[in-house]
Amino acid sequence: MKKYIDLISSDHNILLGKPVIKGTRISVELILRKLSQGATMNALLEMYPSLNLKQIQAAMAYAADSLANEEILITV
């Protein structure tokens, strides 16, 4: 079973259905963007006090699983 199943949700009424940390409007995308821009996990926890380490890790696991199941079509 996926470790993030209880921590990530998607509801069309919240951020148009983007995956978010359950019970918040903090999107998986936002967490990944901040990390890609150089933010540390500790910095994220300071910026978003409602987050915890498990939720950040869940967002990364969700993104990794989403990419692992993505199909790439190449046209020539």
PyMOL commands that set and color helices and strands:
alter all, ss='L'
color gray80, all
select helices_A, chain A and resi 15-17+28-36+41-47+53-68
alter helices_A, ss='H'
color red, helices_A
select strands_A, chain A and resi 8-9+20-21
alter strands_A, ss='S'
color yellow, strands_A
deselect
rebuild
show_as cartoon
